[in-house]
Amino acid sequence: MFYISAMAKDTPHKILLTEDEMPTQWYNIVPDLPAPPPPPLHPGTLQPAGPEDFAPLFPMALIEQEVSQERYIDIPGAVLDIYKIWRPSPLFRARRLEQLLDTPARIYYKYEGVSPAGSHKPNTAVPQAYYNHQEGITKLTTETGAGQWGTSLAFATAQYGMECEVWQVAASYRQKPHRRTMMEIWGATVHPSPSMITDYGRSLLELDPDHPGSLGIAISEAVAMAVADPNTRYALGSVLNHVLMHQTIIGEEALLQLAKVGETPDVLVGCTGGGSNFGGLAFPFLREKLAGKMNPTIRCVEPAACPSLTMGEYRYDFGDSAGMTPLMKMHTLGSQFIPDPIHAGGLRYHGMSPLVSHIYELGLAEAISIPQLECFDAAMKFARTEGIVAAPEPTHALAAAIREAQACKESGEEKVILTALCGHGHLDLASYDKYLSGEMIDLDLSTDAIAEAMAAVPQINA
């Protein structure tokens, strides 16, 4: 039983923006960095990949955004109109959680679970569908882990009358059947990955009929289907520059909301799988930090079972398991690495966004990893105080925020802690059931498996 004090605080429970106050531009952090990120490479020539190398996968508008040196990109009016279904999203002060922890820290969380798909993913799904539709593309293929991205793209393609075909990581396909139902409600076709539809999927199932899959494998299958049809393109839910740029509307709104109550963060924490939620929250604040306007500690939080930043190597590697993508310089556990089937399926990716990896290498962000039992313990505290059942992915950020708040209790510091709660867990209740029944365990990370996967990573001196 948690005891909640009725003691009043100065700041409101939730800080809102009107639709008129919603940002109308995405932020591209690349021009503001002290050094440019390494370019993607063509796997055949090992030369920087050009627009023609990406053209079979993406519309030209997104390719231009991927390599843009413009600091701000205008959000199309048609995209803003759809954003307004749920944006601006609320910023909450976690006052009851603070009271439970008996901490002098002030904890704020930006809640993205108000979107139709229940996560932050529509922030990029909608513009990706828009730009493809503008160029006459009629179908998008994609991968999804826990299902947040797949449901988001299904919602977005439905807005433009497009087809959507999704390869869902098999472990999550089995754990989270209701995500599949949501995708199908919005008109998508969903396959478990690995599947019998692609050559690569069939080859893996022949070796292991119960293969748990991975995001890297699902990407390979979705890419294979996209390049085979001139009317189809591929959509990626994380990792790439343009995806993280679309997500910066999260941080831009949070800056405005914190300014309304006269706050600036001392610590910013975000969960990291491919990096889009973290980058979306952190990059606008990092811009302000680089400009000398604030000085928050910026911390990535990743699962202990898939710690690409804290245990991976910074090398050129493929973004998928079959080696169909350009080579990207990123923190990687090896594109052949198959993470254990943790409940935070959206964080089971072998690599990390090249931009987040680059920022980490520059010393502009730090990283920690947290095991899933601690994350679900944090989620229970959060649900029983703040009332929101979080998706398994942002429970990593909640656990990190609680660690920081407890440290403030010891030190007496009144730090402002900011995090992004990137989605609700209403379709992840099977994971909570495992926790509540005592069946959930912390999965041991196999260093041998990492070493084996890293041995297959191309040796590139760049």
FENBEL-V39977 format. One record per backbone hydrogen bond with DSSP energy under -0.5 kcal/mol. CO is the residue of the C=O (numbers start at 0). NH is the residue of the N-H. If there is no record, write none. Layout:
# FENBEL-V39977
co,nh
CO,NH
CO,NH
This chain:
# FENBEL-V39977
co,nh
1,3
2,4
12,92
13,15
14,90
17,20
18,21
23,74
25,72
26,28
28,31
28,32
29,32
39,48
40,326
41,45
46,41
49,52
49,53
50,53
50,54
53,56
53,57
56,233
58,61
58,62
59,63
60,64
61,65
62,66
64,67
70,27
72,25
73,75
75,78
75,79
76,80
77,81
78,82
79,83
81,84
82,85
82,86
89,91
89,110
90,14
91,93
91,108
92,94
93,97
94,98
95,99
96,100
97,101
97,102
104,106
105,107
105,416
106,93
107,418
108,91
108,110
109,111
109,420
111,114
114,117
117,423
119,122
120,123
120,124
121,125
123,127
124,128
125,129
126,130
127,131
128,132
129,133
130,134
131,134
131,136
132,135
137,162
138,232
139,164
140,234
141,166
143,168
146,150
147,151
148,152
149,153
150,154
151,155
152,156
153,157
154,158
155,158
155,159
156,159
156,161
157,160
162,139
163,188
164,141
165,167
165,190
166,143
167,192
168,171
168,172
169,173
170,174
171,175
175,178
175,179
176,180
177,181
178,182
179,183
180,184
181,185
182,187
183,186
188,165
190,167
192,169
197,201
198,202
199,203
200,204
201,205
202,206
203,207
207,210
211,170
213,217
214,218
215,219
215,320
216,220
217,221
218,222
219,223
220,224
221,225
222,226
223,227
225,228
228,231
230,137
230,138
232,140
237,239
238,354
239,243
240,244
241,245
242,246
243,247
244,26
244,247
245,248
246,249
247,251
248,252
249,253
250,254
251,255
252,256
253,257
254,258
255,259
256,260
257,260
257,262
258,261
265,296
266,417
267,298
268,419
269,300
270,277
273,352
274,278
275,279
276,280
277,281
278,282
279,250
280,284
281,285
282,286
283,287
284,288
285,289
286,290
287,292
287,293
288,291
296,267
296,298
297,365
298,269
299,367
300,271
301,369
302,305
304,339
305,307
306,310
306,311
307,311
312,314
312,331
314,329
316,327
325,318
326,40
327,316
327,329
329,314
330,351
331,312
333,336
336,338
339,341
342,344
343,346
344,347
346,348
347,214
349,332
352,356
353,357
354,358
355,359
356,360
357,361
358,363
358,364
359,362
365,299
367,301
369,303
370,374
371,375
372,376
373,377
374,378
375,379
376,380
377,381
378,382
379,383
380,384
381,384
381,385
381,386
382,386
386,388
387,389
388,424
390,394
392,395
393,397
394,398
395,399
396,400
397,401
398,402
399,403
400,404
401,405
402,406
403,407
404,408
405,409
406,410
407,411
412,414
414,105
414,416
415,265
415,266
416,107
417,268
418,109
418,420
419,421
420,111
421,119
422,390
424,427
427,430
427,431
428,432
429,433
430,434
431,435
432,436
433,438
433,439
434,437
440,442
444,446
445,449
446,450
447,451
448,452
449,453
450,454
451,455
452,455
453,456
457,459
459,461
